[in-house]
């Protein structure tokens, strides 16, 4: 297992969007690189299992 301490940005080069997790649980994309909701914490829990957590809201992507 590994924890990547520095928050990451997940980017879709096809559409030019950053993955965003909003406080109400909505997951979408934005082109705004300064949006506070695109900072994500990645954590490898086991082989083939990665947790993605918003550093702003504390919510996990399921």
mmCIF file as Biopython writes it, N, C-alpha, C and O atoms, coordinates in Angstrom:
data_model
#
loop_
_atom_site.group_PDB
_atom_site.id
_atom_site.type_symbol
_atom_site.label_atom_id
_atom_site.label_alt_id
_atom_site.label_comp_id
_atom_site.label_asym_id
_atom_site.label_entity_id
_atom_site.label_seq_id
_atom_site.pdbx_PDB_ins_code
_atom_site.Cartn_x
_atom_site.Cartn_y
_atom_site.Cartn_z
_atom_site.occupancy
_atom_site.B_iso_or_equiv
_atom_site.auth_seq_id
_atom_site.auth_asym_id
_atom_site.pdbx_PDB_model_num
ATOM 1   N N  . UNK A ? 1  ? 0.827   -1.203 0.000   1.0 0.0 1  A 1 
ATOM 2   C CA . UNK A ? 1  ? 0.000   0.000  0.000   1.0 0.0 1  A 1 
ATOM 3   C C  . UNK A ? 1  ? 0.863   1.255  0.000   1.0 0.0 1  A 1 
ATOM 4   O O  . UNK A ? 1  ? 1.948   1.275  0.580   1.0 0.0 1  A 1 
ATOM 5   N N  . UNK A ? 2  ? 0.377   2.282  -0.646  1.0 0.0 2  A 1 
ATOM 6   C CA . UNK A ? 2  ? 1.115   3.528  -0.695  1.0 0.0 2  A 1 
ATOM 7   C C  . UNK A ? 2  ? 0.195   4.724  -0.613  1.0 0.0 2  A 1 
ATOM 8   O O  . UNK A ? 2  ? -0.945  4.688  -1.076  1.0 0.0 2  A 1 
ATOM 9   N N  . UNK A ? 3  ? 0.704   5.778  -0.020  1.0 0.0 3  A 1 
ATOM 10  C CA . UNK A ? 3  ? -0.051  7.009  0.085   1.0 0.0 3  A 1 
ATOM 11  C C  . UNK A ? 3  ? 0.773   8.105  -0.573  1.0 0.0 3  A 1 
ATOM 12  O O  . UNK A ? 3  ? 1.911   8.354  -0.175  1.0 0.0 3  A 1 
ATOM 13  N N  . UNK A ? 4  ? 0.210   8.751  -1.564  1.0 0.0 4  A 1 
ATOM 14  C CA . UNK A ? 4  ? 0.888   9.826  -2.263  1.0 0.0 4  A 1 
ATOM 15  C C  . UNK A ? 4  ? 0.535   11.117 -1.546  1.0 0.0 4  A 1 
ATOM 16  O O  . UNK A ? 4  ? -0.553  11.661 -1.735  1.0 0.0 4  A 1 
ATOM 17  N N  . UNK A ? 5  ? 1.456   11.609 -0.720  1.0 0.0 5  A 1 
ATOM 18  C CA . UNK A ? 5  ? 1.183   12.707 0.201   1.0 0.0 5  A 1 
ATOM 19  C C  . UNK A ? 5  ? 0.784   14.002 -0.500  1.0 0.0 5  A 1 
ATOM 20  O O  . UNK A ? 5  ? -0.124  14.696 -0.042  1.0 0.0 5  A 1 
ATOM 21  N N  . UNK A ? 6  ? 1.439   14.331 -1.585  1.0 0.0 6  A 1 
ATOM 22  C CA . UNK A ? 6  ? 1.124   15.567 -2.290  1.0 0.0 6  A 1 
ATOM 23  C C  . UNK A ? 6  ? -0.165  15.371 -3.095  1.0 0.0 6  A 1 
ATOM 24  O O  . UNK A ? 6  ? -0.270  14.411 -3.857  1.0 0.0 6  A 1 
ATOM 25  N N  . UNK A ? 7  ? -1.147  16.268 -2.936  1.0 0.0 7  A 1 
ATOM 26  C CA . UNK A ? 7  ? -2.392  16.141 -3.717  1.0 0.0 7  A 1 
ATOM 27  C C  . UNK A ? 7  ? -2.107  16.130 -5.216  1.0 0.0 7  A 1 
ATOM 28  O O  . UNK A ? 7  ? -1.176  16.777 -5.695  1.0 0.0 7  A 1 
ATOM 29  N N  . UNK A ? 8  ? -2.924  15.386 -5.934  1.0 0.0 8  A 1 
ATOM 30  C CA . UNK A ? 8  ? -2.774  15.236 -7.381  1.0 0.0 8  A 1 
ATOM 31  C C  . UNK A ? 8  ? -3.983  15.828 -8.097  1.0 0.0 8  A 1 
ATOM 32  O O  . UNK A ? 8  ? -5.044  16.016 -7.501  1.0 0.0 8  A 1 
ATOM 33  N N  . UNK A ? 9  ? -3.806  16.114 -9.370  1.0 0.0 9  A 1 
ATOM 34  C CA . UNK A ? 9  ? -4.891  16.530 -10.243 1.0 0.0 9  A 1 
ATOM 35  C C  . UNK A ? 9  ? -5.084  15.426 -11.270 1.0 0.0 9  A 1 
ATOM 36  O O  . UNK A ? 9  ? -4.121  14.992 -11.902 1.0 0.0 9  A 1 
ATOM 37  N N  . UNK A ? 10 ? -6.318  14.968 -11.442 1.0 0.0 10 A 1 
ATOM 38  C CA . UNK A ? 10 ? -6.613  13.967 -12.466 1.0 0.0 10 A 1 
ATOM 39  C C  . UNK A ? 10 ? -7.197  14.701 -13.664 1.0 0.0 10 A 1 
ATOM 40  O O  . UNK A ? 10 ? -8.231  15.360 -13.560 1.0 0.0 10 A 1 
ATOM 41  N N  . UNK A ? 11 ? -6.520  14.580 -14.805 1.0 0.0 11 A 1 
ATOM 42  C CA . UNK A ? 11 ? -6.815  15.377 -15.992 1.0 0.0 11 A 1 
ATOM 43  C C  . UNK A ? 11 ? -7.209  14.487 -17.156 1.0 0.0 11 A 1 
ATOM 44  O O  . UNK A ? 11 ? -6.574  13.463 -17.408 1.0 0.0 11 A 1 
ATOM 45  N N  . UNK A ? 12 ? -8.254  14.879 -17.863 1.0 0.0 12 A 1 
ATOM 46  C CA . UNK A ? 12 ? -8.684  14.188 -19.079 1.0 0.0 12 A 1 
ATOM 47  C C  . UNK A ? 12 ? -8.208  15.005 -20.275 1.0 0.0 12 A 1 
ATOM 48  O O  . UNK A ? 12 ? -8.752  16.073 -20.554 1.0 0.0 12 A 1 
ATOM 49  N N  . UNK A ? 13 ? -7.206  14.514 -20.973 1.0 0.0 13 A 1 
ATOM 50  C CA . UNK A ? 13 ? -6.660  15.269 -22.099 1.0 0.0 13 A 1 
ATOM 51  C C  . UNK A ? 13 ? -7.631  15.323 -23.271 1.0 0.0 13 A 1 
ATOM 52  O O  . UNK A ? 13 ? -7.536  16.221 -24.109 1.0 0.0 13 A 1 
ATOM 53  N N  . UNK A ? 14 ? -8.558  14.383 -23.343 1.0 0.0 14 A 1 
ATOM 54  C CA . UNK A ? 14 ? -9.537  14.352 -24.426 1.0 0.0 14 A 1 
ATOM 55  C C  . UNK A ? 14 ? -10.483 15.553 -24.356 1.0 0.0 14 A 1 
ATOM 56  O O  . UNK A ? 14 ? -10.787 16.160 -25.383 1.0 0.0 14 A 1 
ATOM 57  N N  . UNK A ? 15 ? -10.946 15.897 -23.161 1.0 0.0 15 A 1 
ATOM 58  C CA . UNK A ? 15 ? -11.889 17.005 -23.007 1.0 0.0 15 A 1 
ATOM 59  C C  . UNK A ? 15 ? -11.291 18.231 -22.351 1.0 0.0 15 A 1 
ATOM 60  O O  . UNK A ? 15 ? -11.908 19.296 -22.332 1.0 0.0 15 A 1 
ATOM 61  N N  . UNK A ? 16 ? -10.091 18.084 -21.815 1.0 0.0 16 A 1 
ATOM 62  C CA . UNK A ? 16 ? -9.431  19.208 -21.168 1.0 0.0 16 A 1 
ATOM 63  C C  . UNK A ? 16 ? -9.993  19.550 -19.804 1.0 0.0 16 A 1 
ATOM 64  O O  . UNK A ? 16 ? -9.973  20.710 -19.393 1.0 0.0 16 A 1 
ATOM 65  N N  . UNK A ? 17 ? -10.497 18.540 -19.092 1.0 0.0 17 A 1 
ATOM 66  C CA . UNK A ? 17 ? -11.118 18.767 -17.791 1.0 0.0 17 A 1 
ATOM 67  C C  . UNK A ? 17 ? -10.327 18.105 -16.664 1.0 0.0 17 A 1 
ATOM 68  O O  . UNK A ? 17 ? -9.674  17.080 -16.859 1.0 0.0 17 A 1 
ATOM 69  N N  . UNK A ? 18 ? -10.402 18.715 -15.484 1.0 0.0 18 A 1 
ATOM 70  C CA . UNK A ? 18 ? -9.871  18.134 -14.256 1.0 0.0 18 A 1 
ATOM 71  C C  . UNK A ? 18 ? -11.032 17.514 -13.496 1.0 0.0 18 A 1 
ATOM 72  O O  . UNK A ? 18 ? -12.109 18.105 -13.417 1.0 0.0 18 A 1 
ATOM 73  N N  . UNK A ? 19 ? -10.822 16.326 -12.935 1.0 0.0 19 A 1 
ATOM 74  C CA . UNK A ? 19 ? -11.846 15.680 -12.118 1.0 0.0 19 A 1 
ATOM 75  C C  . UNK A ? 19 ? -12.074 16.511 -10.860 1.0 0.0 19 A 1 
ATOM 76  O O  . UNK A ? 19 ? -11.126 16.963 -10.218 1.0 0.0 19 A 1 
ATOM 77  N N  . UNK A ? 20 ? -13.368 16.708 -10.514 1.0 0.0 20 A 1 
ATOM 78  C CA . UNK A ? 20 ? -13.727 17.546 -9.368  1.0 0.0 20 A 1 
ATOM 79  C C  . UNK A ? 20 ? -14.774 16.833 -8.522  1.0 0.0 20 A 1 
ATOM 80  O O  . UNK A ? 20 ? -15.727 16.267 -9.058  1.0 0.0 20 A 1 
ATOM 81  N N  . UNK A ? 21 ? -14.601 16.858 -7.192  1.0 0.0 21 A 1 
ATOM 82  C CA . UNK A ? 21 ? -15.585 16.316 -6.257  1.0 0.0 21 A 1 
ATOM 83  C C  . UNK A ? 21 ? -16.119 17.487 -5.437  1.0 0.0 21 A 1 
ATOM 84  O O  . UNK A ? 21 ? -15.385 18.093 -4.657  1.0 0.0 21 A 1 
ATOM 85  N N  . UNK A ? 22 ? -17.398 17.799 -5.618  1.0 0.0 22 A 1 
ATOM 86  C CA . UNK A ? 22 ? -18.025 18.938 -4.949  1.0 0.0 22 A 1 
ATOM 87  C C  . UNK A ? 22 ? -18.549 18.557 -3.562  1.0 0.0 22 A 1 
ATOM 88  O O  . UNK A ? 22 ? -18.722 17.371 -3.278  1.0 0.0 22 A 1 
ATOM 89  N N  . UNK A ? 23 ? -18.803 19.539 -2.695  1.0 0.0 23 A 1 
ATOM 90  C CA . UNK A ? 23 ? -19.268 19.259 -1.330  1.0 0.0 23 A 1 
ATOM 91  C C  . UNK A ? 23 ? -20.561 18.449 -1.257  1.0 0.0 23 A 1 
ATOM 92  O O  . UNK A ? 23 ? -20.765 17.709 -0.295  1.0 0.0 23 A 1 
ATOM 93  N N  . UNK A ? 24 ? -21.436 18.573 -2.256  1.0 0.0 24 A 1 
ATOM 94  C CA . UNK A ? 24 ? -22.699 17.818 -2.237  1.0 0.0 24 A 1 
ATOM 95  C C  . UNK A ? 24 ? -22.541 16.404 -2.782  1.0 0.0 24 A 1 
ATOM 96  O O  . UNK A ? 24 ? -23.524 15.670 -2.893  1.0 0.0 24 A 1 
ATOM 97  N N  . UNK A ? 25 ? -21.307 16.012 -3.126  1.0 0.0 25 A 1 
ATOM 98  C CA . UNK A ? 25 ? -21.048 14.669 -3.632  1.0 0.0 25 A 1 
ATOM 99  C C  . UNK A ? 25 ? -21.039 14.559 -5.142  1.0 0.0 25 A 1 
ATOM 100 O O  . UNK A ? 25 ? -20.731 13.497 -5.684  1.0 0.0 25 A 1 
ATOM 101 N N  . UNK A ? 26 ? -21.372 15.633 -5.826  1.0 0.0 26 A 1 
ATOM 102 C CA . UNK A ? 26 ? -21.348 15.638 -7.288  1.0 0.0 26 A 1 
ATOM 103 C C  . UNK A ? 26 ? -19.915 15.482 -7.785  1.0 0.0 26 A 1 
ATOM 104 O O  . UNK A ? 26 ? -18.992 16.114 -7.273  1.0 0.0 26 A 1 
ATOM 105 N N  . UNK A ? 27 ? -19.748 14.626 -8.794  1.0 0.0 27 A 1 
ATOM 106 C CA . UNK A ? 27 ? -18.446 14.444 -9.431  1.0 0.0 27 A 1 
ATOM 107 C C  . UNK A ? 27 ? -18.587 14.893 -10.873 1.0 0.0 27 A 1 
ATOM 108 O O  . UNK A ? 27 ? -19.454 14.409 -11.601 1.0 0.0 27 A 1 
ATOM 109 N N  . UNK A ? 28 ? -17.732 15.821 -11.286 1.0 0.0 28 A 1 
ATOM 110 C CA . UNK A ? 28 ? -17.771 16.302 -12.659 1.0 0.0 28 A 1 
ATOM 111 C C  . UNK A ? 28 ? -16.375 16.763 -13.054 1.0 0.0 28 A 1 
ATOM 112 O O  . UNK A ? 28 ? -15.386 16.410 -12.412 1.0 0.0 28 A 1 
ATOM 113 N N  . UNK A ? 29 ? -16.311 17.547 -14.107 1.0 0.0 29 A 1 
ATOM 114 C CA . UNK A ? 29 ? -15.035 18.053 -14.573 1.0 0.0 29 A 1 
ATOM 115 C C  . UNK A ? 29 ? -15.082 19.554 -14.739 1.0 0.0 29 A 1 
ATOM 116 O O  . UNK A ? 29 ? -16.141 20.129 -14.989 1.0 0.0 29 A 1 
ATOM 117 N N  . UNK A ? 30 ? -13.935 20.186 -14.601 1.0 0.0 30 A 1 
ATOM 118 C CA . UNK A ? 30 ? -13.827 21.625 -14.800 1.0 0.0 30 A 1 
ATOM 119 C C  . UNK A ? 30 ? -12.517 21.928 -15.513 1.0 0.0 30 A 1 
ATOM 120 O O  . UNK A ? 30 ? -11.543 21.187 -15.386 1.0 0.0 30 A 1 
ATOM 121 N N  . UNK A ? 31 ? -12.505 23.011 -16.253 1.0 0.0 31 A 1 
ATOM 122 C CA . UNK A ? 31 ? -11.267 23.450 -16.906 1.0 0.0 31 A 1 
ATOM 123 C C  . UNK A ? 31 ? -10.504 24.454 -16.044 1.0 0.0 31 A 1 
ATOM 124 O O  . UNK A ? 31 ? -9.403  24.875 -16.398 1.0 0.0 31 A 1 
ATOM 125 N N  . UNK A ? 32 ? -11.093 24.834 -14.917 1.0 0.0 32 A 1 
ATOM 126 C CA . UNK A ? 32 ? -10.506 25.823 -14.014 1.0 0.0 32 A 1 
ATOM 127 C C  . UNK A ? 32 ? -9.445  25.167 -13.131 1.0 0.0 32 A 1 
ATOM 128 O O  . UNK A ? 32 ? -9.768  24.466 -12.172 1.0 0.0 32 A 1 
ATOM 129 N N  . UNK A ? 33 ? -8.196  25.400 -13.459 1.0 0.0 33 A 1 
ATOM 130 C CA . UNK A ? 33 ? -7.090  24.786 -12.711 1.0 0.0 33 A 1 
ATOM 131 C C  . UNK A ? 33 ? -6.986  25.326 -11.279 1.0 0.0 33 A 1 
ATOM 132 O O  . UNK A ? 33 ? -6.350  24.696 -10.433 1.0 0.0 33 A 1 
ATOM 133 N N  . UNK A ? 34 ? -7.593  26.469 -10.999 1.0 0.0 34 A 1 
ATOM 134 C CA . UNK A ? 34 ? -7.529  27.044 -9.651  1.0 0.0 34 A 1 
ATOM 135 C C  . UNK A ? 34 ? -8.705  26.623 -8.769  1.0 0.0 34 A 1 
ATOM 136 O O  . UNK A ? 34 ? -8.795  27.055 -7.620  1.0 0.0 34 A 1 
ATOM 137 N N  . UNK A ? 35 ? -9.602  25.791 -9.286  1.0 0.0 35 A 1 
ATOM 138 C CA . UNK A ? 35 ? -10.753 25.312 -8.504  1.0 0.0 35 A 1 
ATOM 139 C C  . UNK A ? 35 ? -10.253 24.506 -7.305  1.0 0.0 35 A 1 
ATOM 140 O O  . UNK A ? 35 ? -9.455  23.583 -7.466  1.0 0.0 35 A 1 
ATOM 141 N N  . UNK A ? 36 ? -10.718 24.854 -6.111  1.0 0.0 36 A 1 
ATOM 142 C CA . UNK A ? 36 ? -10.250 24.190 -4.887  1.0 0.0 36 A 1 
ATOM 143 C C  . UNK A ? 36 ? -10.698 22.741 -4.779  1.0 0.0 36 A 1 
ATOM 144 O O  . UNK A ? 36 ? -10.146 21.992 -3.973  1.0 0.0 36 A 1 
ATOM 145 N N  . UNK A ? 37 ? -11.683 22.325 -5.567  1.0 0.0 37 A 1 
ATOM 146 C CA . UNK A ? 37 ? -12.236 20.974 -5.459  1.0 0.0 37 A 1 
ATOM 147 C C  . UNK A ? 37 ? -11.562 19.953 -6.384  1.0 0.0 37 A 1 
ATOM 148 O O  . UNK A ? 37 ? -12.019 18.813 -6.473  1.0 0.0 37 A 1 
ATOM 149 N N  . UNK A ? 38 ? -10.488 20.344 -7.071  1.0 0.0 38 A 1 
ATOM 150 C CA . UNK A ? 38 ? -9.797  19.396 -7.955  1.0 0.0 38 A 1 
ATOM 151 C C  . UNK A ? 38 ? -8.570  18.775 -7.292  1.0 0.0 38 A 1 
ATOM 152 O O  . UNK A ? 38 ? -7.923  17.913 -7.887  1.0 0.0 38 A 1 
ATOM 153 N N  . UNK A ? 39 ? -8.240  19.196 -6.077  1.0 0.0 39 A 1 
ATOM 154 C CA . UNK A ? 39 ? -7.103  18.633 -5.345  1.0 0.0 39 A 1 
ATOM 155 C C  . UNK A ? 39 ? -7.520  17.281 -4.770  1.0 0.0 39 A 1 
ATOM 156 O O  . UNK A ? 39 ? -8.418  17.214 -3.931  1.0 0.0 39 A 1 
ATOM 157 N N  . UNK A ? 40 ? -6.877  16.216 -5.212  1.0 0.0 40 A 1 
ATOM 158 C CA . UNK A ? 40 ? -7.260  14.863 -4.819  1.0 0.0 40 A 1 
ATOM 159 C C  . UNK A ? 40 ? -6.094  14.127 -4.173  1.0 0.0 40 A 1 
ATOM 160 O O  . UNK A ? 40 ? -4.946  14.245 -4.601  1.0 0.0 40 A 1 
ATOM 161 N N  . UNK A ? 41 ? -6.415  13.374 -3.143  1.0 0.0 41 A 1 
ATOM 162 C CA . UNK A ? 41 ? -5.424  12.535 -2.458  1.0 0.0 41 A 1 
ATOM 163 C C  . UNK A ? 41 ? -5.589  11.105 -2.965  1.0 0.0 41 A 1 
ATOM 164 O O  . UNK A ? 41 ? -6.683  10.545 -2.889  1.0 0.0 41 A 1 
ATOM 165 N N  . UNK A ? 42 ? -4.518  10.512 -3.479  1.0 0.0 42 A 1 
ATOM 166 C CA . UNK A ? 42 ? -4.558  9.143  -3.987  1.0 0.0 42 A 1 
ATOM 167 C C  . UNK A ? 42 ? -3.880  8.218  -2.983  1.0 0.0 42 A 1 
ATOM 168 O O  . UNK A ? 42 ? -2.842  8.551  -2.410  1.0 0.0 42 A 1 
ATOM 169 N N  . UNK A ? 43 ? -4.485  7.054  -2.782  1.0 0.0 43 A 1 
ATOM 170 C CA . UNK A ? 43 ? -3.943  6.088  -1.837  1.0 0.0 43 A 1 
ATOM 171 C C  . UNK A ? 43 ? -4.134  4.682  -2.393  1.0 0.0 43 A 1 
ATOM 172 O O  . UNK A ? 43 ? -5.260  4.266  -2.662  1.0 0.0 43 A 1 
ATOM 173 N N  . UNK A ? 44 ? -3.029  3.947  -2.566  1.0 0.0 44 A 1 
ATOM 174 C CA . UNK A ? 44 ? -3.097  2.560  -3.032  1.0 0.0 44 A 1 
ATOM 175 C C  . UNK A ? 44 ? -3.309  1.672  -1.811  1.0 0.0 44 A 1 
ATOM 176 O O  . UNK A ? 44 ? -2.408  1.530  -0.985  1.0 0.0 44 A 1 
ATOM 177 N N  . UNK A ? 45 ? -4.490  1.077  -1.693  1.0 0.0 45 A 1 
ATOM 178 C CA . UNK A ? 45 ? -4.845  0.272  -0.523  1.0 0.0 45 A 1 
ATOM 179 C C  . UNK A ? 45 ? -4.412  -1.185 -0.667  1.0 0.0 45 A 1 
ATOM 180 O O  . UNK A ? 45 ? -4.004  -1.812 0.310   1.0 0.0 45 A 1 
ATOM 181 N N  . UNK A ? 46 ? -4.499  -1.717 -1.874  1.0 0.0 46 A 1 
ATOM 182 C CA . UNK A ? 46 ? -4.053  -3.079 -2.154  1.0 0.0 46 A 1 
ATOM 183 C C  . UNK A ? 46 ? -3.870  -3.190 -3.661  1.0 0.0 46 A 1 
ATOM 184 O O  . UNK A ? 46 ? -4.101  -2.225 -4.390  1.0 0.0 46 A 1 
ATOM 185 N N  . UNK A ? 47 ? -3.460  -4.354 -4.127  1.0 0.0 47 A 1 
ATOM 186 C CA . UNK A ? 47 ? -3.239  -4.550 -5.557  1.0 0.0 47 A 1 
ATOM 187 C C  . UNK A ? 47 ? -4.546  -4.288 -6.309  1.0 0.0 47 A 1 
ATOM 188 O O  . UNK A ? 47 ? -5.558  -4.939 -6.050  1.0 0.0 47 A 1 
ATOM 189 N N  . UNK A ? 48 ? -4.516  -3.344 -7.228  1.0 0.0 48 A 1 
ATOM 190 C CA . UNK A ? 48 ? -5.685  -3.026 -8.042  1.0 0.0 48 A 1 
ATOM 191 C C  . UNK A ? 48 ? -6.736  -2.181 -7.345  1.0 0.0 48 A 1 
ATOM 192 O O  . UNK A ? 48 ? -7.834  -2.014 -7.878  1.0 0.0 48 A 1 
ATOM 193 N N  . UNK A ? 49 ? -6.434  -1.642 -6.169  1.0 0.0 49 A 1 
ATOM 194 C CA . UNK A ? 49 ? -7.410  -0.846 -5.417  1.0 0.0 49 A 1 
ATOM 195 C C  . UNK A ? 49 ? -6.791  0.494  -5.016  1.0 0.0 49 A 1 
ATOM 196 O O  . UNK A ? 49 ? -5.854  0.547  -4.219  1.0 0.0 49 A 1 
ATOM 197 N N  . UNK A ? 50 ? -7.330  1.566  -5.580  1.0 0.0 50 A 1 
ATOM 198 C CA . UNK A ? 50 ? -6.840  2.911  -5.300  1.0 0.0 50 A 1 
ATOM 199 C C  . UNK A ? 50 ? -7.988  3.749  -4.758  1.0 0.0 50 A 1 
ATOM 200 O O  . UNK A ? 50 ? -9.070  3.776  -5.345  1.0 0.0 50 A 1 
ATOM 201 N N  . UNK A ? 51 ? -7.760  4.430  -3.645  1.0 0.0 51 A 1 
ATOM 202 C CA . UNK A ? 51 ? -8.760  5.337  -3.084  1.0 0.0 51 A 1 
ATOM 203 C C  . UNK A ? 51 ? -8.472  6.744  -3.592  1.0 0.0 51 A 1 
ATOM 204 O O  . UNK A ? 51 ? -7.318  7.170  -3.652  1.0 0.0 51 A 1 
ATOM 205 N N  . UNK A ? 52 ? -9.529  7.458  -3.957  1.0 0.0 52 A 1 
ATOM 206 C CA . UNK A ? 52 ? -9.420  8.839  -4.402  1.0 0.0 52 A 1 
ATOM 207 C C  . UNK A ? 52 ? -10.271 9.680  -3.464  1.0 0.0 52 A 1 
ATOM 208 O O  . UNK A ? 52 ? -11.480 9.475  -3.356  1.0 0.0 52 A 1 
ATOM 209 N N  . UNK A ? 53 ? -9.629  10.630 -2.783  1.0 0.0 53 A 1 
ATOM 210 C CA . UNK A ? 53 ? -10.314 11.448 -1.782  1.0 0.0 53 A 1 
ATOM 211 C C  . UNK A ? 53 ? -10.091 12.927 -2.080  1.0 0.0 53 A 1 
ATOM 212 O O  . UNK A ? 53 ? -8.975  13.342 -2.391  1.0 0.0 53 A 1 
ATOM 213 N N  . UNK A ? 54 ? -11.148 13.712 -1.984  1.0 0.0 54 A 1 
ATOM 214 C CA . UNK A ? 54 ? -11.039 15.155 -2.141  1.0 0.0 54 A 1 
ATOM 215 C C  . UNK A ? 54 ? -10.366 15.745 -0.912  1.0 0.0 54 A 1 
ATOM 216 O O  . UNK A ? 54 ? -10.800 15.490 0.212   1.0 0.0 54 A 1 
ATOM 217 N N  . UNK A ? 55 ? -9.316  16.528 -1.109  1.0 0.0 55 A 1 
ATOM 218 C CA . UNK A ? 55 ? -8.655  17.158 0.030   1.0 0.0 55 A 1 
ATOM 219 C C  . UNK A ? 55 ? -9.506  18.290 0.591   1.0 0.0 55 A 1 
ATOM 220 O O  . UNK A ? 55 ? -9.339  18.660 1.753   1.0 0.0 55 A 1 
ATOM 221 N N  . UNK A ? 56 ? -10.402 18.840 -0.195  1.0 0.0 56 A 1 
ATOM 222 C CA . UNK A ? 56 ? -11.246 19.954 0.244   1.0 0.0 56 A 1 
ATOM 223 C C  . UNK A ? 56 ? -12.470 19.476 1.021   1.0 0.0 56 A 1 
ATOM 224 O O  . UNK A ? 56 ? -12.786 20.029 2.074   1.0 0.0 56 A 1 
ATOM 225 N N  . UNK A ? 57 ? -13.164 18.451 0.511   1.0 0.0 57 A 1 
ATOM 226 C CA . UNK A ? 57 ? -14.422 18.012 1.128   1.0 0.0 57 A 1 
ATOM 227 C C  . UNK A ? 57 ? -14.255 16.785 2.016   1.0 0.0 57 A 1 
ATOM 228 O O  . UNK A ? 57 ? -15.101 16.525 2.872   1.0 0.0 57 A 1 
ATOM 229 N N  . UNK A ? 58 ? -13.175 16.026 1.825   1.0 0.0 58 A 1 
ATOM 230 C CA . UNK A ? 58 ? -12.980 14.796 2.583   1.0 0.0 58 A 1 
ATOM 231 C C  . UNK A ? 58 ? -13.782 13.626 2.043   1.0 0.0 58 A 1 
ATOM 232 O O  . UNK A ? 58 ? -13.770 12.544 2.630   1.0 0.0 58 A 1 
ATOM 233 N N  . UNK A ? 59 ? -14.483 13.829 0.926   1.0 0.0 59 A 1 
ATOM 234 C CA . UNK A ? 59 ? -15.303 12.765 0.349   1.0 0.0 59 A 1 
ATOM 235 C C  . UNK A ? 59 ? -14.472 11.888 -0.572  1.0 0.0 59 A 1 
ATOM 236 O O  . UNK A ? 59 ? -13.530 12.343 -1.221  1.0 0.0 59 A 1 
ATOM 237 N N  . UNK A ? 60 ? -14.854 10.600 -0.608  1.0 0.0 60 A 1 
ATOM 238 C CA . UNK A ? 60 ? -14.184 9.625  -1.463  1.0 0.0 60 A 1 
ATOM 239 C C  . UNK A ? 60 ? -14.973 9.411  -2.743  1.0 0.0 60 A 1 
ATOM 240 O O  . UNK A ? 60 ? -16.199 9.521  -2.756  1.0 0.0 60 A 1 
ATOM 241 N N  . UNK A ? 61 ? -14.257 9.103  -3.819  1.0 0.0 61 A 1 
ATOM 242 C CA . UNK A ? 61 ? -14.892 8.719  -5.078  1.0 0.0 61 A 1 
ATOM 243 C C  . UNK A ? 61 ? -15.127 7.219  -5.038  1.0 0.0 61 A 1 
ATOM 244 O O  . UNK A ? 61 ? -14.199 6.445  -4.804  1.0 0.0 61 A 1 
ATOM 245 N N  . UNK A ? 62 ? -16.374 6.805  -5.268  1.0 0.0 62 A 1 
ATOM 246 C CA . UNK A ? 62 ? -16.712 5.376  -5.211  1.0 0.0 62 A 1 
ATOM 247 C C  . UNK A ? 62 ? -17.040 4.853  -6.595  1.0 0.0 62 A 1 
ATOM 248 O O  . UNK A ? 62 ? -17.348 3.671  -6.751  1.0 0.0 62 A 1 
#
